[in-house]
Each structure stands twice: as C-alpha cells, then as structure tokens.
Amino acid sequence: MMNRVHRMLCSSRLWARAVAYELPRVLDPLPLGERVLEIGPGFGATTEVLAGRVPELTAVEVDEASARLLERKFAGRAEIVHGDGARLPFADDRFDSVVCFTMLHHVPSVAAQDELFAQAFRVVEPGGVFAGMDNLENLGFRLLHLGDTMVVLDPDRLPQRLRAAGFADVHVQHVPKRRVRFFARKPR
C-alpha cells in the first residue's frame, strides 16, 4: 500500500530520471544473463532501464491496476504478470537472474519478505543471481511512507535471511540510514 504523495513521487518523471541515472551503476557489475525476472516494478521506472539491457524481461507486479498500466507501457518489450512475489507463478529454475529494486519495504512482513526470497531462489537457475537494492529508514523516508506499508530491511540480518532461503555467495553493502544493496547466487 502506498499513500497518495508516495504514489505521485514514484510515478513522476523526476523519479524516473533519478532511477535512469542510478540504476545502471547498480546493474553494471551484475551478471544478469538473458532471462531476467523483476519483482515489484511499481510504476515501471526500473523496468524501463532493465528493458533496454536484457533480451528477455518478465516483471511481476502485485497491484492489478499497475500491472495493467505496465502491460500497455511495455508491450513487446517485457512480459508483465499480475502476481505476488511471495507466490511466483513460474516454473523452477526458469530465470538467469531475479532482481528487485526499492520495493522490499512494501512487502507487509518479514515472513512475507522471506517467502519472496525463497520464491526468488526457486525460480532462478542454479548459478543464477538474486540482486536488489532498497532504502533504509530515516526521517524523510519515514515521512514519505506515512500510512504506507513499510517493513525496512535490517542489513545486518539480511545475509542470514538470504542464506536461509538457500542462497550462497551472499554480499550485502549498506550506507547507514540510506540504502542497502545485495547480491546472492544459487549454488550449482
């Protein structure tokens, strides 16, 4: 759930420009492969960047209205699926990589985040990667999320949680009170 101000910001050109600037720096070192799943594209700013970088992009969006808008926006460039990241409607080992950006804090509980991690593990192929980035709590972030679902990741516990989902080669970087980035690999 997102409040009105938050929805306006995330659907704005300003946000899309910021994502277009920042996300390539996050993506460049990642071995994404050809078949990529994005969980939680929201209004599609991250999907726009990914669609220009990978041959086969699938995005799963929990909000039905957003999924319909994304279907129209990305017709022919990405497959958009209305669904829940904690219950992915895909076969095991289908994707080379799974990514999620600035959306995990909208997953309603730590348990649901852990289920999303387990689902990412299930659908990524052996040797494939799960990577993402999310914001950490600070005053401005908290104010933007008044009335929103907001379950912020604990960067100190994140490696343990990703390993519990089955991932290995787990790397977590964070800037306190700003953001956390993670990368993990499914063992071969």
Beta strands, then each sheet from edge to edge (+ up, - down):
strand 1: 35-39
strand 2: 56-61
strand 3: 79-82
strand 4: 95-101
strand 5: 124-135
strand 6: 168-175
strand 7: 179-185
sheet 1: 3+ 2+ 1+ 4+ 5+ 7- 6+
end
